[in-house]
Amino acid sequence: MPNFYFWEPETQSHGILHAVLPWEDCGRAVDCVSAIRLGEEFPAERINGNGQVTVAIPYVRPEEANEKWLPGFYRLEADVTEIHEGLRTLKGSQP
């Protein structure tokens, strides 16, 4: 189950955990098509490559990696507002 962190450099945040999702829900909440692998350690440097202030960072644990997703941290090239909305939609659809 990937963990989703939001990194906010303007607040000196080192990543705030926002969700832990099963793979099935991950695809429904977030379009991970444009994910860039950052490595196995949480990034300590500037990572907002497209100029976004807040960056979504999923983490894939080694035991949950697969052919598509290697273990480690990724940067999503997506609007964080859309990711928040996707997570909110999932919460609303759960029993």
N, C-alpha and C positions, 0 to 999 in steps of 0.2 A: 504494500500500500504506500504509494508515494506521499511524502510530506510536502506541503506547500508553505513556503516562507515568503514574506514580503520584506524586502530590504529597502530601507528609507535613509539614504545617506544624509539628508538634510537634518535628521534628528539623531544622527550618530547611531542609528539602530544597526545591530549586527544580525538582524533577521528575526522576525516575529512569526512564530508558527501560527498559521491560520486554519489549516485543515490537514487531515490524514484521510486519504480516499482510497477505496478499493479500485483496482484497475478499471472495472466496469464503469464506475462513476467518474473516474478521471477524464475519460473521453467525452462524457456528456457535459462536464462542467468547464473543461478547458480544451481549447484547440492547441495541442502540443506539437503541431506540425513544424513550427519554426522554433524549435528548442536548440540551444547551443550548449554543448557539454562544457562545463567549467573545470571539472576534475573531481577528485575524491575528497578534497578538503573544502570547507565552506570558504568562499572567496573573501579575501581580506582587502582587496583593492577595488578601484573603481570598475564597476561591471555594467553600468547602464550605457551600453554601446549605442543605442538609438536615441539617446538624450532624455529618456524617461526619468522622472524624478524617483518614482517608486518602481522597483523591479520584482517580478515574481520569480521565485527560485524553487523549483521542485527538487526533491532529493529522493533518489532511488537507492534503497538498501541493497547490499550485495546479495542477500538471499532472495530478493524479489526482482533482481535484474532478469532481462530476457534478451532475445536476439536484437530487438529494436532499442531497448533502453539498457545501457551499461550502468554499473553502479556509479553513483556520484551525484554531483549537483549540476543543474542546468539553468540557463537563463532563458526565459520565455520572451519571445519577441511579440508580445501581445499587450493590449491595453489593460492595465490592472483593474480598471473599472468594469470591464467586461468579465474578467475573471471573478471579481467579487460578485457580480450578478449571477454568473454560472453557479458559484458556490451557494448563493442564497436560494436559487431555484432548486438545487438539490436538497437543501434543508427543508424547503417547503413541500417536497414530494415524498419525504420519508414519513413512515407511520409514527 
